[in-house]
Amino acid sequence: VFAELGSYFPGAGGQYTYLRESFGKLPAFLFGWTNLSIINSASIAALAVISAEYLFKLLPEAARPAEGSHWMKTVPVLMIAGLTAANVVGVRWGAAIQNLLTVLKLAAIGLIVCGIFLPSKTSWSNLSPFWEIRGAPSVDAIWAGFKGAFLAIFWAYDGWYLLSFSGGEIKDP
């Protein structure tokens, strides 16, 4: 659907443009401000909080901040401010940071894959929690599991529509 809309309305703006051309200026205006003030802001904040939590888990337990400490809010704000500043300085800084983070993620995946070959640590029983049914799960537990799984899926596939924002900049697709 987005590919068809992009070819039919080849201007920049993505969803905003599609809403404006389909339903008028008011729905597009409301979407644009909602996207700016709520949707994107909330997702950036959520990603920063989750990133900080995982960063803290890399620290030794004695060095981790307490659950309710100010660091749980300060570090995500500093992460957002730092990445924003890097992108304000220039695209090269933003690209360099993105490349560094990508290399770190690939290295972490590589370490996990290399861990398969550690003879004293590997066993199929380590994977049993993924398929083992423990007790008779309640309906609430099953729904909670589905909710967690779908939330992870939505985060994993978020961003596919962002290409349509720059549709007007593409020459001779």
Backbone as CSV, one residue per row, in Angstrom:
resi,resn,N_x,N_y,N_z,CA_x,CA_y,CA_z,C_x,C_y,C_z
1,VAL,0.822,-1.187,0.000,0.000,0.000,0.000,0.872,1.258,0.000
2,PHE,1.924,1.246,0.820,2.798,2.427,0.862,3.545,2.617,-0.452
3,ALA,3.926,1.526,-1.097,4.605,1.648,-2.388,3.672,2.272,-3.420
4,GLU,2.425,1.843,-3.416,1.456,2.417,-4.357,1.195,3.887,-4.042
5,LEU,1.026,4.205,-2.771,0.816,5.605,-2.394,2.029,6.454,-2.755
6,GLY,3.223,5.902,-2.553,4.442,6.624,-2.890,4.569,6.896,-4.371
7,SER,4.131,5.958,-5.193,4.208,6.201,-6.637,3.095,7.128,-7.097
8,TYR,1.975,7.116,-6.407,0.857,7.985,-6.786,1.073,9.417,-6.296
9,PHE,1.641,9.568,-5.100,1.963,10.890,-4.533,3.471,10.949,-4.295
10,PRO,4.269,11.269,-5.307,5.727,11.156,-5.190,6.404,12.294,-4.415
11,GLY,5.674,13.068,-3.653,6.287,14.157,-2.892,6.846,13.680,-1.568
12,ALA,7.604,14.558,-0.926,8.145,14.267,0.400,7.042,14.396,1.440
13,GLY,7.166,13.687,2.539,6.209,13.822,3.624,5.590,12.527,4.082
14,GLY,5.611,11.506,3.252,5.104,10.204,3.654,3.659,10.215,4.083
15,GLN,3.391,9.712,5.273,2.025,9.567,5.759,1.283,10.895,5.769
16,TYR,1.990,11.971,6.111,1.358,13.288,6.118,0.822,13.612,4.733
17,THR,1.631,13.404,3.703,1.218,13.696,2.334,0.037,12.827,1.927
18,TYR,0.082,11.548,2.269,-0.995,10.641,1.894,-2.303,11.039,2.574
19,LEU,-2.232,11.409,3.846,-3.434,11.850,4.557,-3.969,13.160,3.987
20,ARG,-3.069,14.105,3.698,-3.487,15.395,3.149,-4.182,15.214,1.798
21,GLU,-3.607,14.414,0.939,-4.188,14.223,-0.386,-5.462,13.387,-0.340
22,SER,-5.579,12.498,0.626,-6.741,11.610,0.700,-7.900,12.207,1.493
23,PHE,-7.589,12.862,2.623,-8.651,13.287,3.531,-8.683,14.782,3.803
24,GLY,-7.718,15.520,3.310,-7.709,16.960,3.512,-6.627,17.415,4.477
25,LYS,-6.592,18.742,4.671,-5.514,19.335,5.458,-5.640,19.085,6.961
26,LEU,-6.856,19.106,7.498,-7.019,18.959,8.948,-6.527,17.607,9.466
27,PRO,-6.957,16.468,8.904,-6.417,15.197,9.399,-4.900,15.099,9.254
28,ALA,-4.367,15.633,8.156,-2.915,15.604,7.965,-2.222,16.474,9.005
29,PHE,-2.766,17.645,9.263,-2.209,18.546,10.271,-2.216,17.878,11.654
30,LEU,-3.347,17.279,12.018,-3.454,16.613,13.321,-2.490,15.434,13.420
31,PHE,-2.375,14.664,12.337,-1.423,13.555,12.346,0.005,14.067,12.494
32,GLY,0.352,15.114,11.757,1.709,15.654,11.809,2.096,16.081,13.212
33,TRP,1.217,16.791,13.885,1.535,17.244,15.246,1.494,16.102,16.251
34,THR,0.576,15.159,16.059,0.536,13.994,16.945,1.798,13.158,16.774
35,ASN,2.222,13.004,15.530,3.438,12.242,15.251,4.650,12.905,15.900
36,LEU,4.741,14.221,15.781,5.874,14.947,16.342,5.858,14.950,17.870
37,SER,4.718,15.280,18.447,4.663,15.519,19.888,4.425,14.260,20.734
38,ILE,3.832,13.225,20.150,3.502,12.052,20.956,4.142,10.777,20.416
39,ILE,3.855,10.430,19.176,4.260,9.118,18.649,5.779,8.974,18.618
40,ASN,6.470,9.860,17.903,7.928,9.744,17.808,8.612,10.040,19.138
41,SER,8.112,11.024,19.868,8.726,11.362,21.160,8.635,10.198,22.139
42,ALA,7.475,9.565,22.198,7.292,8.445,23.118,8.157,7.259,22.726
43,SER,8.268,6.986,21.423,9.083,5.837,21.029,10.569,6.105,21.270
44,ILE,11.018,7.327,21.047,12.416,7.666,21.338,12.689,7.538,22.835
45,ALA,11.767,8.033,23.649,11.939,7.935,25.101,11.955,6.474,25.552
46,ALA,11.045,5.673,25.022,10.994,4.259,25.405,12.282,3.538,25.009
47,LEU,12.770,3.797,23.810,14.017,3.159,23.374,15.195,3.599,24.232
48,ALA,15.213,4.861,24.635,16.304,5.349,25.484,16.257,4.690,26.864
49,VAL,15.078,4.553,27.441,14.945,3.918,28.759,15.358,2.454,28.678
50,ILE,14.895,1.756,27.652,15.253,0.341,27.496,16.755,0.196,27.274
51,SER,17.327,1.073,26.459,18.776,1.024,26.208,19.561,1.258,27.490
52,ALA,19.119,2.203,28.301,19.804,2.469,29.568,19.705,1.265,30.501
53,GLU,18.529,0.635,30.556,18.374,-0.541,31.414,19.332,-1.652,30.991
54,TYR,19.449,-1.894,29.695,20.369,-2.931,29.217,21.821,-2.519,29.423
55,LEU,22.103,-1.239,29.299,23.461,-0.755,29.566,23.828,-1.005,31.026
56,PHE,22.894,-0.747,31.932,23.151,-0.979,33.354,23.378,-2.463,33.642
57,LYS,22.721,-3.350,32.880,22.892,-4.783,33.104,24.277,-5.263,32.686
58,LEU,24.976,-4.478,31.872,26.346,-4.828,31.500,27.333,-4.524,32.617
59,LEU,26.944,-3.650,33.532,27.828,-3.277,34.635,27.845,-4.365,35.701
60,PRO,28.935,-4.440,36.472,28.929,-5.376,37.607,27.793,-5.002,38.563
61,GLU,27.267,-5.987,39.239,26.091,-5.753,40.085,26.325,-4.677,41.141
62,ALA,27.528,-4.582,41.652,27.829,-3.576,42.674,27.822,-2.163,42.095
63,ALA,28.057,-2.028,40.796,28.121,-0.702,40.171,26.794,-0.268,39.562
64,ARG,25.807,-1.141,39.562,24.507,-0.800,38.968,23.758,0.177,39.874
65,PRO,23.077,1.142,39.258,22.273,2.054,40.087,21.044,1.343,40.649
66,ALA,20.578,1.849,41.776,19.380,1.285,42.396,18.182,1.481,41.470
67,GLU,17.171,0.639,41.644,16.011,0.631,40.748,15.323,1.996,40.635
68,GLY,15.153,2.709,41.708,14.445,3.986,41.659,15.345,5.212,41.629
69,SER,16.638,5.028,41.406,17.566,6.158,41.477,17.398,7.098,40.287
70,HIS,17.943,8.286,40.425,17.815,9.295,39.377,18.550,8.887,38.103
71,TRP,19.496,7.956,38.208,20.250,7.517,37.017,19.363,6.818,36.014
72,MET,18.271,6.219,36.489,17.350,5.538,35.579,16.640,6.526,34.654
73,LYS,16.609,7.791,35.041,16.016,8.825,34.187,17.089,9.718,33.562
74,THR,18.184,9.920,34.271,19.229,10.821,33.783,19.956,10.248,32.575
75,VAL,20.316,8.971,32.629,21.078,8.362,31.533,20.281,8.344,30.224
76,PRO,18.985,7.969,30.221,18.245,8.053,28.957,18.175,9.476,28.388
77,VAL,18.017,10.471,29.258,17.984,11.858,28.788,19.338,12.233,28.187
78,LEU,20.428,11.822,28.836,21.763,12.101,28.300,21.997,11.379,26.971
79,MET,21.475,10.167,26.844,21.604,9.440,25.576,20.902,10.201,24.443
80,ILE,19.686,10.637,24.694,18.934,11.378,23.679,19.637,12.686,23.353
81,ALA,20.105,13.391,24.383,20.793,14.669,24.156,22.086,14.461,23.370
82,GLY,22.840,13.419,23.702,24.092,13.146,23.003,23.879,12.789,21.539
83,LEU,22.914,11.913,21.278,22.649,11.535,19.886,22.068,12.698,19.090
84,THR,21.247,13.506,19.737,20.712,14.692,19.065,21.835,15.659,18.731
85,ALA,22.726,15.890,19.686,23.853,16.802,19.449,24.735,16.291,18.314
86,ALA,24.979,14.990,18.278,25.807,14.428,17.200,25.160,14.641,15.843
87,ASN,23.856,14.496,15.771,23.168,14.702,14.497,23.059,16.177,14.127
88,VAL,23.011,17.047,15.132,22.988,18.484,14.859,24.335,18.935,14.300
89,VAL,25.419,18.396,14.845,26.760,18.760,14.385,26.926,18.409,12.911
90,GLY,26.428,17.266,12.515,26.529,16.892,11.116,26.191,15.439,10.884
91,VAL,25.896,15.154,9.645,25.514,13.801,9.266,26.676,12.833,9.478
92,ARG,27.893,13.300,9.280,29.051,12.410,9.448,29.162,11.893,10.885
93,TRP,28.896,12.762,11.871,28.955,12.329,13.272,27.860,11.308,13.553
94,GLY,26.652,11.617,13.092,25.548,10.672,13.287,25.825,9.339,12.626
95,ALA,26.366,9.380,11.407,26.698,8.147,10.693,27.809,7.379,11.409
96,ALA,28.800,8.095,11.933,29.900,7.428,12.635,29.389,6.720,13.886
97,ILE,28.512,7.371,14.632,27.953,6.751,15.837,27.093,5.549,15.459
98,GLN,26.295,5.696,14.418,25.455,4.581,13.979,26.318,3.405,13.521
99,ASN,27.383,3.679,12.796,28.279,2.608,12.361,28.945,1.923,13.559
100,LEU,29.389,2.708,14.541,30.000,2.143,15.739,29.015,1.240,16.483
101,LEU,27.794,1.719,16.670,26.793,0.911,17.373,26.452,-0.351,16.592
102,THR,26.430,-0.265,15.273,26.167,-1.451,14.459,27.290,-2.470,14.604
103,VAL,28.542,-2.001,14.605,29.680,-2.903,14.796,29.603,-3.558,16.170
104,LEU,29.241,-2.801,17.199,29.119,-3.374,18.543,28.015,-4.435,18.596
105,LYS,26.887,-4.182,17.938,25.804,-5.176,17.914,26.238,-6.441,17.183
106,LEU,26.913,-6.272,16.041,27.389,-7.437,15.301,28.432,-8.213,16.096
107,ALA,29.274,-7.500,16.825,30.264,-8.170,17.667,29.577,-8.969,18.770
108,ALA,28.534,-8.416,19.367,27.803,-9.140,20.412,27.155,-10.396,19.840
109,ILE,26.564,-10.286,18.651,25.974,-11.467,18.015,27.064,-12.482,17.701
110,GLY,28.226,-11.991,17.237,29.348,-12.883,16.956,29.816,-13.625,18.200
111,LEU,29.846,-12.935,19.336,30.239,-13.602,20.587,29.239,-14.683,20.979
112,ILE,27.966,-14.397,20.763,26.943,-15.402,21.074,27.125,-16.627,20.181
113,VAL,27.364,-16.395,18.893,27.573,-17.506,17.973,28.839,-18.282,18.351
114,CYS,29.900,-17.584,18.699,31.141,-18.260,19.104,30.934,-19.067,20.382
115,GLY,30.018,-18.623,21.237,29.737,-19.347,22.472,29.191,-20.740,22.237
116,ILE,28.641,-20.976,21.055,28.135,-22.313,20.727,29.266,-23.337,20.752
117,PHE,30.455,-22.886,20.438,31.573,-23.806,20.287,32.384,-24.002,21.573
118,LEU,31.910,-23.454,22.686,32.576,-23.698,23.967,32.118,-25.054,24.496
119,PRO,32.993,-26.053,24.481,32.548,-27.422,24.783,31.993,-27.606,26.187
120,SER,32.508,-26.905,27.163,32.048,-27.148,28.535,30.774,-26.380,28.867
121,LYS,30.371,-25.459,28.030,29.219,-24.613,28.341,27.978,-24.922,27.499
122,THR,28.122,-25.699,26.446,26.992,-25.913,25.542,26.249,-27.197,25.885
123,SER,24.945,-27.096,25.790,24.082,-28.242,26.011,22.698,-27.887,25.461
124,TRP,22.045,-28.870,24.843,20.699,-28.616,24.329,19.739,-28.268,25.457
125,SER,20.028,-28.718,26.663,19.133,-28.430,27.788,19.103,-26.937,28.118
126,ASN,20.134,-26.184,27.691,20.119,-24.733,27.896,18.985,-24.065,27.128
127,LEU,18.541,-24.696,26.049,17.475,-24.129,25.227,16.090,-24.623,25.623
128,SER,16.004,-25.532,26.571,14.713,-26.117,26.934,13.673,-25.104,27.407
129,PRO,14.025,-23.996,28.045,12.965,-23.055,28.429,12.170,-22.507,27.240
130,PHE,12.714,-22.604,26.044,12.003,-22.085,24.887,10.851,-22.975,24.445
131,TRP,10.922,-24.268,24.727,9.852,-25.151,24.281,9.200,-25.947,25.404
132,GLU,9.711,-25.813,26.593,9.197,-26.578,27.723,7.956,-25.903,28.299
133,ILE,6.910,-26.664,28.495,5.693,-26.144,29.116,5.783,-26.462,30.592
134,ARG,5.714,-25.438,31.417,5.848,-25.612,32.857,4.476,-25.410,33.505
135,GLY,3.865,-26.476,33.939,2.568,-26.383,34.592,1.466,-26.103,33.588
136,ALA,0.309,-25.788,34.088,-0.842,-25.455,33.249,-0.994,-23.934,33.252
137,PRO,-0.569,-23.280,32.186,-0.645,-21.823,32.182,-2.088,-21.332,32.145
138,SER,-2.329,-20.263,32.862,-3.667,-19.685,32.879,-3.904,-18.896,31.600
139,VAL,-5.145,-18.572,31.351,-5.494,-17.779,30.169,-4.812,-16.414,30.244
140,ASP,-4.749,-15.838,31.444,-4.091,-14.539,31.601,-2.605,-14.625,31.257
141,ALA,-1.962,-15.721,31.653,-0.539,-15.887,31.342,-0.322,-16.050,29.842
142,ILE,-1.219,-16.768,29.188,-1.100,-16.941,27.732,-1.271,-15.598,27.031
143,TRP,-2.274,-14.814,27.438,-2.483,-13.492,26.825,-1.309,-12.559,27.104
144,ALA,-0.739,-12.644,28.300,0.437,-11.827,28.617,1.606,-12.210,27.724
145,GLY,1.761,-13.502,27.464,2.810,-13.954,26.558,2.602,-13.442,25.147
146,PHE,1.362,-13.507,24.656,1.067,-12.980,23.322,1.318,-11.478,23.256
147,LYS,0.932,-10.778,24.315,1.141,-9.327,24.338,2.626,-8.995,24.268
148,GLY,3.428,-9.702,25.046,4.870,-9.473,25.010,5.474,-9.804,23.657
149,ALA,5.005,-10.892,23.052,5.530,-11.292,21.745,5.151,-10.271,20.676
150,PHE,3.902,-9.839,20.666,3.477,-8.871,19.656,4.133,-7.514,19.859
151,LEU,4.365,-7.135,21.090,5.060,-5.878,21.346,6.473,-5.932,20.775
152,ALA,7.148,-7.057,20.967,8.496,-7.221,20.401,8.449,-7.202,18.879
153,ILE,7.436,-7.817,18.297,7.309,-7.822,16.832,7.071,-6.411,16.319
154,PHE,6.208,-5.660,16.969,5.933,-4.286,16.517,7.185,-3.422,16.590
155,TRP,7.988,-3.573,17.642,9.228,-2.802,17.743,10.223,-3.244,16.682
156,ALA,10.268,-4.545,16.412,11.236,-5.055,15.436,10.939,-4.548,14.034
157,TYR,9.679,-4.399,13.693,9.310,-3.996,12.336,8.946,-2.517,12.241
158,ASP,9.158,-1.760,13.287,8.853,-0.331,13.232,9.870,0.384,12.354
159,GLY,9.417,1.356,11.630,10.310,2.169,10.829,10.244,1.898,9.345
160,TRP,9.540,0.863,8.926,9.468,0.524,7.504,8.823,1.637,6.688
161,TYR,7.974,2.425,7.288,7.258,3.493,6.585,8.094,4.769,6.443
162,LEU,9.236,4.838,7.109,10.031,6.069,7.105,10.629,6.404,5.740
163,LEU,10.812,5.404,4.896,11.345,5.662,3.556,10.418,6.590,2.777
164,SER,9.126,6.498,3.053,8.170,7.326,2.309,8.310,8.809,2.630
165,PHE,8.966,9.190,3.725,9.150,10.592,4.048,10.040,11.298,3.039
166,SER,10.966,10.560,2.462,11.906,11.173,1.516,11.558,10.811,0.063
167,GLY,10.337,10.422,-0.189,9.937,10.018,-1.532,10.130,11.096,-2.588
168,GLY,9.991,12.349,-2.207,10.165,13.439,-3.160,11.614,13.673,-3.548
169,GLU,12.544,13.111,-2.799,13.971,13.305,-3.065,14.544,12.247,-4.001
170,ILE,13.778,11.199,-4.271,14.278,10.100,-5.098,14.143,10.466,-6.572
171,LYS,15.225,10.363,-7.301,15.247,10.656,-8.731,15.325,9.350,-9.496
172,ASP,14.476,9.183,-10.495,14.486,8.046,-11.406,14.543,6.707,-10.643
173,PRO,13.503,6.405,-9.842,13.526,5.163,-9.059,13.472,3.950,-9.956
